[in-house]
């Protein structure tokens, strides 16, 4: 099966979303998805629900929400920055360089004209 995180990203790119609602999988704006996508989601619902309920995803969603709502950044930016914040430092990159990179990304989001206040 395709990586579930990628699947969720693709669903969101259509303007839809997959959420866990009281441990039940729910597709928001499902009419925006091709019928094959809805069938795929139904077929792999257990794996998707497991991913959405995982600690890894919950931490990611929380970080993205803080960046999105508190930082007033576009959701796409918030999700990408949350991925960087959750990522393991690449091999060959010093702690100082990784810290600089993350700080610079955050500053760029904070200082983007017309985005963050």
Order of alpha helices (4+ residues) and beta strands (2+ residues): alpha-beta-beta-alpha-alpha-alpha-alpha-alpha
